[in-house]
Amino acid sequence: MADTIALARVFLAEDVDPETRAELDLLLRRAASGERDARSDLDERFAAPLEFGTAGLRGRVEAGLAR
C-alpha cells in the first residue's frame, strides 16, 4: 500500500483551493493524533487514482487523489 500520509502531504503542499486545503489539513492532524477513522479516510482518498465512469466523474468530490 502507498504511504497515504506522504501522498496527502504532497497534495496539501500543492493544493491552491483554501477549502480543500483546510479539509485535508484537519484530516492529516486527526490521523496524526491516532484517529483511526481519519487514517481510514486518508487511505480511501489517496490509495488509488480518481475513477471515471462512462458518463464522466462518478465519485465524491473532496480533497484527495481518488476524490
N, CA, C and O atoms as a Maestro MAE file, in Angstrom:
{
 s_m_m2io_version
 :::
 2.0.0
}

f_m_ct {
 s_m_title
 :::
 protein
 m_atom[268] {
  # First column is atom index #
  i_m_mmod_type
  r_m_x_coord
  r_m_y_coord
  r_m_z_coord
  i_m_residue_number
  s_m_chain_name
  s_m_pdb_residue_name
  s_m_pdb_atom_name
  i_m_atomic_number
  :::
  1 25 0.846 -1.185 0.000 1 A "MET " " N  " 7
  2 3 0.000 0.000 0.000 1 A "MET " " CA " 6
  3 2 0.888 1.244 0.000 1 A "MET " " C  " 6
  4 15 1.943 1.266 0.635 1 A "MET " " O  " 8
  5 25 0.459 2.256 -0.704 2 A "ALA " " N  " 7
  6 3 1.196 3.515 -0.764 2 A "ALA " " CA " 6
  7 2 1.173 4.205 0.595 2 A "ALA " " C  " 6
  8 15 0.277 3.978 1.409 2 A "ALA " " O  " 8
  9 25 2.164 5.043 0.821 3 A "ASP " " N  " 7
  10 3 2.197 5.841 2.051 3 A "ASP " " CA " 6
  11 2 1.217 7.002 1.867 3 A "ASP " " C  " 6
  12 15 1.581 8.063 1.361 3 A "ASP " " O  " 8
  13 25 -0.012 6.785 2.281 4 A "THR " " N  " 7
  14 3 -1.061 7.770 2.037 4 A "THR " " CA " 6
  15 2 -0.848 9.063 2.814 4 A "THR " " C  " 6
  16 15 -1.290 10.123 2.370 4 A "THR " " O  " 8
  17 25 -0.187 9.001 3.951 5 A "ILE " " N  " 7
  18 3 0.122 10.225 4.706 5 A "ILE " " CA " 6
  19 2 1.074 11.097 3.881 5 A "ILE " " C  " 6
  20 15 0.866 12.304 3.762 5 A "ILE " " O  " 8
  21 25 2.106 10.491 3.320 6 A "ALA " " N  " 7
  22 3 3.064 11.238 2.500 6 A "ALA " " CA " 6
  23 2 2.389 11.806 1.256 6 A "ALA " " C  " 6
  24 15 2.629 12.957 0.891 6 A "ALA " " O  " 8
  25 25 1.549 11.011 0.604 7 A "LEU " " N  " 7
  26 3 0.822 11.495 -0.575 7 A "LEU " " CA " 6
  27 2 -0.088 12.661 -0.223 7 A "LEU " " C  " 6
  28 15 -0.189 13.627 -0.979 7 A "LEU " " O  " 8
  29 25 -0.747 12.571 0.920 8 A "ALA " " N  " 7
  30 3 -1.638 13.642 1.357 8 A "ALA " " CA " 6
  31 2 -0.858 14.929 1.639 8 A "ALA " " C  " 6
  32 15 -1.335 16.023 1.340 8 A "ALA " " O  " 8
  33 25 0.330 14.796 2.207 9 A "ARG " " N  " 7
  34 3 1.153 15.983 2.487 9 A "ARG " " CA " 6
  35 2 1.624 16.644 1.200 9 A "ARG " " C  " 6
  36 15 1.651 17.871 1.110 9 A "ARG " " O  " 8
  37 25 1.992 15.854 0.210 10 A "VAL " " N  " 7
  38 3 2.394 16.414 -1.092 10 A "VAL " " CA " 6
  39 2 1.198 17.106 -1.738 10 A "VAL " " C  " 6
  40 15 1.318 18.219 -2.251 10 A "VAL " " O  " 8
  41 25 0.055 16.447 -1.709 11 A "PHE " " N  " 7
  42 3 -1.164 17.029 -2.272 11 A "PHE " " CA " 6
  43 2 -1.481 18.357 -1.583 11 A "PHE " " C  " 6
  44 15 -1.801 19.345 -2.244 11 A "PHE " " O  " 8
  45 25 -1.391 18.371 -0.259 12 A "LEU " " N  " 7
  46 3 -1.682 19.575 0.520 12 A "LEU " " CA " 6
  47 2 -0.741 20.717 0.151 12 A "LEU " " C  " 6
  48 15 -1.172 21.864 0.036 12 A "LEU " " O  " 8
  49 25 0.525 20.414 -0.032 13 A "ALA " " N  " 7
  50 3 1.513 21.445 -0.372 13 A "ALA " " CA " 6
  51 2 1.246 22.079 -1.734 13 A "ALA " " C  " 6
  52 15 1.634 23.222 -1.974 13 A "ALA " " O  " 8
  53 25 0.584 21.343 -2.625 14 A "GLU " " N  " 7
  54 3 0.339 21.843 -3.977 14 A "GLU " " CA " 6
  55 2 -1.089 22.325 -4.206 14 A "GLU " " C  " 6
  56 15 -1.378 22.910 -5.249 14 A "GLU " " O  " 8
  57 25 -1.972 22.095 -3.265 15 A "ASP " " N  " 7
  58 3 -3.387 22.460 -3.421 15 A "ASP " " CA " 6
  59 2 -3.557 23.968 -3.279 15 A "ASP " " C  " 6
  60 15 -3.100 24.562 -2.302 15 A "ASP " " O  " 8
  61 25 -4.214 24.584 -4.257 16 A "VAL " " N  " 7
  62 3 -4.419 26.034 -4.224 16 A "VAL " " CA " 6
  63 2 -5.797 26.422 -3.680 16 A "VAL " " C  " 6
  64 15 -6.055 27.602 -3.439 16 A "VAL " " O  " 8
  65 25 -6.677 25.447 -3.486 17 A "ASP " " N  " 7
  66 3 -8.031 25.727 -3.001 17 A "ASP " " CA " 6
  67 2 -8.021 25.798 -1.474 17 A "ASP " " C  " 6
  68 15 -7.699 24.808 -0.816 17 A "ASP " " O  " 8
  69 25 -8.369 26.951 -0.901 18 A "PRO " " N  " 7
  70 3 -8.325 27.088 0.560 18 A "PRO " " CA " 6
  71 2 -9.282 26.147 1.298 18 A "PRO " " C  " 6
  72 15 -8.982 25.719 2.413 18 A "PRO " " O  " 8
  73 25 -10.420 25.821 0.699 19 A "GLU " " N  " 7
  74 3 -11.371 24.928 1.370 19 A "GLU " " CA " 6
  75 2 -10.835 23.501 1.446 19 A "GLU " " C  " 6
  76 15 -10.894 22.872 2.503 19 A "GLU " " O  " 8
  77 25 -10.317 22.994 0.345 20 A "THR " " N  " 7
  78 3 -9.810 21.626 0.381 20 A "THR " " CA " 6
  79 2 -8.504 21.544 1.161 20 A "THR " " C  " 6
  80 15 -8.209 20.508 1.757 20 A "THR " " O  " 8
  81 25 -7.719 22.614 1.166 21 A "ARG " " N  " 7
  82 3 -6.504 22.654 1.990 21 A "ARG " " CA " 6
  83 2 -6.876 22.524 3.463 21 A "ARG " " C  " 6
  84 15 -6.274 21.738 4.195 21 A "ARG " " O  " 8
  85 25 -7.870 23.298 3.892 22 A "ALA " " N  " 7
  86 3 -8.303 23.256 5.291 22 A "ALA " " CA " 6
  87 2 -8.863 21.879 5.640 22 A "ALA " " C  " 6
  88 15 -8.585 21.349 6.716 22 A "ALA " " O  " 8
  89 25 -9.653 21.298 4.733 23 A "GLU " " N  " 7
  90 3 -10.235 19.973 4.950 23 A "GLU " " CA " 6
  91 2 -9.143 18.919 5.118 23 A "GLU " " C  " 6
  92 15 -9.191 18.106 6.041 23 A "GLU " " O  " 8
  93 25 -8.167 18.940 4.228 24 A "LEU " " N  " 7
  94 3 -7.099 17.951 4.269 24 A "LEU " " CA " 6
  95 2 -6.156 18.184 5.444 24 A "LEU " " C  " 6
  96 15 -5.685 17.223 6.052 24 A "LEU " " O  " 8
  97 25 -5.875 19.427 5.770 25 A "ASP " " N  " 7
  98 3 -5.025 19.734 6.916 25 A "ASP " " CA " 6
  99 2 -5.634 19.185 8.199 25 A "ASP " " C  " 6
  100 15 -4.937 18.579 9.013 25 A "ASP " " O  " 8
  101 25 -6.916 19.394 8.376 26 A "LEU " " N  " 7
  102 3 -7.608 18.877 9.557 26 A "LEU " " CA " 6
  103 2 -7.571 17.351 9.578 26 A "LEU " " C  " 6
  104 15 -7.321 16.748 10.622 26 A "LEU " " O  " 8
  105 25 -7.815 16.733 8.442 27 A "LEU " " N  " 7
  106 3 -7.796 15.279 8.358 27 A "LEU " " CA " 6
  107 2 -6.409 14.718 8.682 27 A "LEU " " C  " 6
  108 15 -6.295 13.709 9.378 27 A "LEU " " O  " 8
  109 25 -5.367 15.360 8.185 28 A "LEU " " N  " 7
  110 3 -3.996 14.934 8.493 28 A "LEU " " CA " 6
  111 2 -3.687 15.068 9.980 28 A "LEU " " C  " 6
  112 15 -3.076 14.177 10.571 28 A "LEU " " O  " 8
  113 25 -4.106 16.180 10.587 29 A "ARG " " N  " 7
  114 3 -3.864 16.361 12.021 29 A "ARG " " CA " 6
  115 2 -4.605 15.321 12.844 29 A "ARG " " C  " 6
  116 15 -4.072 14.816 13.831 29 A "ARG " " O  " 8
  117 25 -5.837 14.995 12.445 30 A "ARG " " N  " 7
  118 3 -6.608 13.965 13.154 30 A "ARG " " CA " 6
  119 2 -5.938 12.603 13.017 30 A "ARG " " C  " 6
  120 15 -5.851 11.854 13.990 30 A "ARG " " O  " 8
  121 25 -5.467 12.282 11.826 31 A "ALA " " N  " 7
  122 3 -4.789 10.995 11.597 31 A "ALA " " CA " 6
  123 2 -3.494 10.927 12.399 31 A "ALA " " C  " 6
  124 15 -3.162 9.880 12.954 31 A "ALA " " O  " 8
  125 25 -2.763 12.038 12.463 32 A "ALA " " N  " 7
  126 3 -1.505 12.077 13.218 32 A "ALA " " CA " 6
  127 2 -1.737 11.892 14.713 32 A "ALA " " C  " 6
  128 15 -0.865 11.400 15.429 32 A "ALA " " O  " 8
  129 25 -2.918 12.291 15.179 33 A "SER " " N  " 7
  130 3 -3.220 12.131 16.604 33 A "SER " " CA " 6
  131 2 -3.707 10.721 16.927 33 A "SER " " C  " 6
  132 15 -3.978 10.404 18.086 33 A "SER " " O  " 8
  133 25 -3.818 9.876 15.903 34 A "GLY " " N  " 7
  134 3 -4.182 8.486 16.138 34 A "GLY " " CA " 6
  135 2 -5.620 8.115 15.850 34 A "GLY " " C  " 6
  136 15 -6.030 6.988 16.130 34 A "GLY " " O  " 8
  137 25 -6.400 9.032 15.299 35 A "GLU " " N  " 7
  138 3 -7.796 8.715 14.996 35 A "GLU " " CA " 6
  139 2 -7.863 7.724 13.837 35 A "GLU " " C  " 6
  140 15 -7.430 8.026 12.724 35 A "GLU " " O  " 8
  141 25 -8.405 6.549 14.108 36 A "ARG " " N  " 7
  142 3 -8.486 5.502 13.082 36 A "ARG " " CA " 6
  143 2 -9.389 5.902 11.920 36 A "ARG " " C  " 6
  144 15 -9.072 5.613 10.766 36 A "ARG " " O  " 8
  145 25 -10.499 6.556 12.207 37 A "ASP " " N  " 7
  146 3 -11.416 6.966 11.136 37 A "ASP " " CA " 6
  147 2 -10.738 7.937 10.178 37 A "ASP " " C  " 6
  148 15 -10.937 7.862 8.966 37 A "ASP " " O  " 8
  149 25 -9.941 8.844 10.723 38 A "ALA " " N  " 7
  150 3 -9.242 9.819 9.887 38 A "ALA " " CA " 6
  151 2 -8.210 9.117 9.011 38 A "ALA " " C  " 6
  152 15 -8.076 9.439 7.831 38 A "ALA " " O  " 8
  153 25 -7.489 8.170 9.578 39 A "ARG " " N  " 7
  154 3 -6.488 7.432 8.796 39 A "ARG " " CA " 6
  155 2 -7.164 6.613 7.701 39 A "ARG " " C  " 6
  156 15 -6.672 6.552 6.574 39 A "ARG " " O  " 8
  157 25 -8.273 5.995 8.026 40 A "SER " " N  " 7
  158 3 -9.019 5.217 7.039 40 A "SER " " CA " 6
  159 2 -9.512 6.116 5.907 40 A "SER " " C  " 6
  160 15 -9.467 5.733 4.737 40 A "SER " " O  " 8
  161 25 -9.979 7.305 6.260 41 A "ASP " " N  " 7
  162 3 -10.442 8.271 5.259 41 A "ASP " " CA " 6
  163 2 -9.282 8.680 4.342 41 A "ASP " " C  " 6
  164 15 -9.450 8.743 3.124 41 A "ASP " " O  " 8
  165 25 -8.115 8.955 4.919 42 A "LEU " " N  " 7
  166 3 -6.939 9.285 4.100 42 A "LEU " " CA " 6
  167 2 -6.578 8.131 3.173 42 A "LEU " " C  " 6
  168 15 -6.271 8.346 2.001 42 A "LEU " " O  " 8
  169 25 -6.615 6.918 3.691 43 A "ASP " " N  " 7
  170 3 -6.303 5.750 2.867 43 A "ASP " " CA " 6
  171 2 -7.254 5.655 1.678 43 A "ASP " " C  " 6
  172 15 -6.824 5.361 0.562 43 A "ASP " " O  " 8
  173 25 -8.535 5.900 1.907 44 A "GLU " " N  " 7
  174 3 -9.515 5.861 0.817 44 A "GLU " " CA " 6
  175 2 -9.261 6.967 -0.203 44 A "GLU " " C  " 6
  176 15 -9.428 6.757 -1.405 44 A "GLU " " O  " 8
  177 25 -8.863 8.128 0.267 45 A "ARG " " N  " 7
  178 3 -8.663 9.276 -0.622 45 A "ARG " " CA " 6
  179 2 -7.378 9.206 -1.438 45 A "ARG " " C  " 6
  180 15 -7.302 9.786 -2.521 45 A "ARG " " O  " 8
  181 25 -6.359 8.499 -0.926 46 A "PHE " " N  " 7
  182 3 -5.053 8.530 -1.580 46 A "PHE " " CA " 6
  183 2 -4.493 7.174 -1.998 46 A "PHE " " C  " 6
  184 15 -3.381 7.122 -2.522 46 A "PHE " " O  " 8
  185 25 -5.207 6.089 -1.790 47 A "ALA " " N  " 7
  186 3 -4.678 4.767 -2.121 47 A "ALA " " CA " 6
  187 2 -4.846 4.409 -3.595 47 A "ALA " " C  " 6
  188 15 -4.157 3.516 -4.088 47 A "ALA " " O  " 8
  189 25 -5.734 5.077 -4.298 48 A "ALA " " N  " 7
  190 3 -5.999 4.750 -5.697 48 A "ALA " " CA " 6
  191 2 -6.252 6.028 -6.491 48 A "ALA " " C  " 6
  192 15 -6.599 7.059 -5.913 48 A "ALA " " O  " 8
  193 25 -6.084 5.968 -7.792 49 A "PRO " " N  " 7
  194 3 -6.352 7.150 -8.618 49 A "PRO " " CA " 6
  195 2 -7.851 7.428 -8.741 49 A "PRO " " C  " 6
  196 15 -8.683 6.576 -8.431 49 A "PRO " " O  " 8
  197 25 -8.162 8.598 -9.184 50 A "LEU " " N  " 7
  198 3 -9.541 9.012 -9.414 50 A "LEU " " CA " 6
  199 2 -10.165 8.107 -10.469 50 A "LEU " " C  " 6
  200 15 -9.546 7.834 -11.498 50 A "LEU " " O  " 8
  201 25 -11.392 7.639 -10.220 51 A "GLU " " N  " 7
  202 3 -12.077 6.768 -11.166 51 A "GLU " " CA " 6
  203 2 -13.130 7.548 -11.934 51 A "GLU " " C  " 6
  204 15 -13.819 8.407 -11.383 51 A "GLU " " O  " 8
  205 25 -13.239 7.233 -13.214 52 A "PHE " " N  " 7
  206 3 -14.236 7.842 -14.072 52 A "PHE " " CA " 6
  207 2 -15.153 6.759 -14.611 52 A "PHE " " C  " 6
  208 15 -14.720 5.632 -14.852 52 A "PHE " " O  " 8
  209 25 -16.398 7.096 -14.796 53 A "GLY " " N  " 7
  210 3 -17.353 6.173 -15.404 53 A "GLY " " CA " 6
  211 2 -17.596 6.569 -16.849 53 A "GLY " " C  " 6
  212 15 -16.935 7.465 -17.375 53 A "GLY " " O  " 8
  213 25 -18.533 5.910 -17.482 54 A "THR " " N  " 7
  214 3 -18.808 6.195 -18.886 54 A "THR " " CA " 6
  215 2 -19.427 7.566 -19.093 54 A "THR " " C  " 6
  216 15 -19.363 8.115 -20.192 54 A "THR " " O  " 8
  217 25 -20.024 8.121 -18.054 55 A "ALA " " N  " 7
  218 3 -20.649 9.438 -18.172 55 A "ALA " " CA " 6
  219 2 -19.825 10.519 -17.478 55 A "ALA " " C  " 6
  220 15 -20.331 11.614 -17.227 55 A "ALA " " O  " 8
  221 25 -18.575 10.229 -17.170 56 A "GLY " " N  " 7
  222 3 -17.728 11.227 -16.527 56 A "GLY " " CA " 6
  223 2 -17.438 10.882 -15.083 56 A "GLY " " C  " 6
  224 15 -17.427 9.711 -14.702 56 A "GLY " " O  " 8
  225 25 -17.203 11.904 -14.286 57 A "LEU " " N  " 7
  226 3 -16.844 11.729 -12.889 57 A "LEU " " CA " 6
  227 2 -17.969 11.041 -12.123 57 A "LEU " " C  " 6
  228 15 -19.129 11.440 -12.220 57 A "LEU " " O  " 8
  229 25 -17.617 9.998 -11.355 58 A "ARG " " N  " 7
  230 3 -18.619 9.212 -10.642 58 A "ARG " " CA " 6
  231 2 -18.329 9.071 -9.160 58 A "ARG " " C  " 6
  232 15 -18.890 8.183 -8.519 58 A "ARG " " O  " 8
  233 25 -17.493 9.893 -8.601 59 A "GLY " " N  " 7
  234 3 -17.143 9.728 -7.202 59 A "GLY " " CA " 6
  235 2 -17.467 10.965 -6.394 59 A "GLY " " C  " 6
  236 15 -17.995 11.954 -6.902 59 A "GLY " " O  " 8
  237 25 -17.133 10.876 -5.121 60 A "ARG " " N  " 7
  238 3 -17.306 12.013 -4.219 60 A "ARG " " CA " 6
  239 2 -16.285 13.075 -4.559 60 A "ARG " " C  " 6
  240 15 -15.169 12.758 -4.972 60 A "ARG " " O  " 8
  241 25 -16.653 14.333 -4.389 61 A "VAL " " N  " 7
  242 3 -15.743 15.437 -4.662 61 A "VAL " " CA " 6
  243 2 -15.255 15.976 -3.325 61 A "VAL " " C  " 6
  244 15 -15.976 16.668 -2.606 61 A "VAL " " O  " 8
  245 25 -13.981 15.629 -3.008 62 A "GLU " " N  " 7
  246 3 -13.334 16.045 -1.768 62 A "GLU " " CA " 6
  247 2 -11.844 16.149 -2.072 62 A "GLU " " C  " 6
  248 15 -11.397 15.790 -3.161 62 A "GLU " " O  " 8
  249 25 -11.088 16.640 -1.108 63 A "ALA " " N  " 7
  250 3 -9.641 16.699 -1.261 63 A "ALA " " CA " 6
  251 2 -9.083 15.288 -1.324 63 A "ALA " " C  " 6
  252 15 -9.431 14.443 -0.499 63 A "ALA " " O  " 8
  253 25 -8.224 15.028 -2.293 64 A "GLY " " N  " 7
  254 3 -7.597 13.715 -2.405 64 A "GLY " " CA " 6
  255 2 -7.483 13.244 -3.833 64 A "GLY " " C  " 6
  256 15 -8.257 13.671 -4.691 64 A "GLY " " O  " 8
  257 25 -6.539 12.378 -4.102 65 A "LEU " " N  " 7
  258 3 -6.303 11.880 -5.451 65 A "LEU " " CA " 6
  259 2 -7.446 11.025 -5.973 65 A "LEU " " C  " 6
  260 15 -7.680 10.981 -7.181 65 A "LEU " " O  " 8
  261 25 -8.155 10.350 -5.092 66 A "ALA " " N  " 7
  262 3 -9.257 9.490 -5.500 66 A "ALA " " CA " 6
  263 2 -10.607 10.184 -5.356 66 A "ALA " " C  " 6
  264 15 -11.647 9.531 -5.440 66 A "ALA " " O  " 8
  265 25 -10.607 11.455 -5.147 67 A "ARG " " N  " 7
  266 3 -11.862 12.202 -4.973 67 A "ARG " " CA " 6
  267 2 -12.006 13.230 -6.054 67 A "ARG " " C  " 6
  268 15 -12.996 13.961 -6.084 67 A "ARG " " O  " 8
  :::
 }
 m_bond[267] {
  # First column is bond index #
  i_m_from
  i_m_to
  i_m_order
  :::
  1 1 2 1
  2 2 3 1
  3 3 4 2
  4 3 5 1
  5 5 6 1
  6 6 7 1
  7 7 8 2
  8 7 9 1
  9 9 10 1
  10 10 11 1
  11 11 12 2
  12 11 13 1
  13 13 14 1
  14 14 15 1
  15 15 16 2
  16 15 17 1
  17 17 18 1
  18 18 19 1
  19 19 20 2
  20 19 21 1
  21 21 22 1
  22 22 23 1
  23 23 24 2
  24 23 25 1
  25 25 26 1
  26 26 27 1
  27 27 28 2
  28 27 29 1
  29 29 30 1
  30 30 31 1
  31 31 32 2
  32 31 33 1
  33 33 34 1
  34 34 35 1
  35 35 36 2
  36 35 37 1
  37 37 38 1
  38 38 39 1
  39 39 40 2
  40 39 41 1
  41 41 42 1
  42 42 43 1
  43 43 44 2
  44 43 45 1
  45 45 46 1
  46 46 47 1
  47 47 48 2
  48 47 49 1
  49 49 50 1
  50 50 51 1
  51 51 52 2
  52 51 53 1
  53 53 54 1
  54 54 55 1
  55 55 56 2
  56 55 57 1
  57 57 58 1
  58 58 59 1
  59 59 60 2
  60 59 61 1
  61 61 62 1
  62 62 63 1
  63 63 64 2
  64 63 65 1
  65 65 66 1
  66 66 67 1
  67 67 68 2
  68 67 69 1
  69 69 70 1
  70 70 71 1
  71 71 72 2
  72 71 73 1
  73 73 74 1
  74 74 75 1
  75 75 76 2
  76 75 77 1
  77 77 78 1
  78 78 79 1
  79 79 80 2
  80 79 81 1
  81 81 82 1
  82 82 83 1
  83 83 84 2
  84 83 85 1
  85 85 86 1
  86 86 87 1
  87 87 88 2
  88 87 89 1
  89 89 90 1
  90 90 91 1
  91 91 92 2
  92 91 93 1
  93 93 94 1
  94 94 95 1
  95 95 96 2
  96 95 97 1
  97 97 98 1
  98 98 99 1
  99 99 100 2
  100 99 101 1
  101 101 102 1
  102 102 103 1
  103 103 104 2
  104 103 105 1
  105 105 106 1
  106 106 107 1
  107 107 108 2
  108 107 109 1
  109 109 110 1
  110 110 111 1
  111 111 112 2
  112 111 113 1
  113 113 114 1
  114 114 115 1
  115 115 116 2
  116 115 117 1
  117 117 118 1
  118 118 119 1
  119 119 120 2
  120 119 121 1
  121 121 122 1
  122 122 123 1
  123 123 124 2
  124 123 125 1
  125 125 126 1
  126 126 127 1
  127 127 128 2
  128 127 129 1
  129 129 130 1
  130 130 131 1
  131 131 132 2
  132 131 133 1
  133 133 134 1
  134 134 135 1
  135 135 136 2
  136 135 137 1
  137 137 138 1
  138 138 139 1
  139 139 140 2
  140 139 141 1
  141 141 142 1
  142 142 143 1
  143 143 144 2
  144 143 145 1
  145 145 146 1
  146 146 147 1
  147 147 148 2
  148 147 149 1
  149 149 150 1
  150 150 151 1
  151 151 152 2
  152 151 153 1
  153 153 154 1
  154 154 155 1
  155 155 156 2
  156 155 157 1
  157 157 158 1
  158 158 159 1
  159 159 160 2
  160 159 161 1
  161 161 162 1
  162 162 163 1
  163 163 164 2
  164 163 165 1
  165 165 166 1
  166 166 167 1
  167 167 168 2
  168 167 169 1
  169 169 170 1
  170 170 171 1
  171 171 172 2
  172 171 173 1
  173 173 174 1
  174 174 175 1
  175 175 176 2
  176 175 177 1
  177 177 178 1
  178 178 179 1
  179 179 180 2
  180 179 181 1
  181 181 182 1
  182 182 183 1
  183 183 184 2
  184 183 185 1
  185 185 186 1
  186 186 187 1
  187 187 188 2
  188 187 189 1
  189 189 190 1
  190 190 191 1
  191 191 192 2
  192 191 193 1
  193 193 194 1
  194 194 195 1
  195 195 196 2
  196 195 197 1
  197 197 198 1
  198 198 199 1
  199 199 200 2
  200 199 201 1
  201 201 202 1
  202 202 203 1
  203 203 204 2
  204 203 205 1
  205 205 206 1
  206 206 207 1
  207 207 208 2
  208 207 209 1
  209 209 210 1
  210 210 211 1
  211 211 212 2
  212 211 213 1
  213 213 214 1
  214 214 215 1
  215 215 216 2
  216 215 217 1
  217 217 218 1
  218 218 219 1
  219 219 220 2
  220 219 221 1
  221 221 222 1
  222 222 223 1
  223 223 224 2
  224 223 225 1
  225 225 226 1
  226 226 227 1
  227 227 228 2
  228 227 229 1
  229 229 230 1
  230 230 231 1
  231 231 232 2
  232 231 233 1
  233 233 234 1
  234 234 235 1
  235 235 236 2
  236 235 237 1
  237 237 238 1
  238 238 239 1
  239 239 240 2
  240 239 241 1
  241 241 242 1
  242 242 243 1
  243 243 244 2
  244 243 245 1
  245 245 246 1
  246 246 247 1
  247 247 248 2
  248 247 249 1
  249 249 250 1
  250 250 251 1
  251 251 252 2
  252 251 253 1
  253 253 254 1
  254 254 255 1
  255 255 256 2
  256 255 257 1
  257 257 258 1
  258 258 259 1
  259 259 260 2
  260 259 261 1
  261 261 262 1
  262 262 263 1
  263 263 264 2
  264 263 265 1
  265 265 266 1
  266 266 267 1
  267 267 268 2
  :::
 }
}
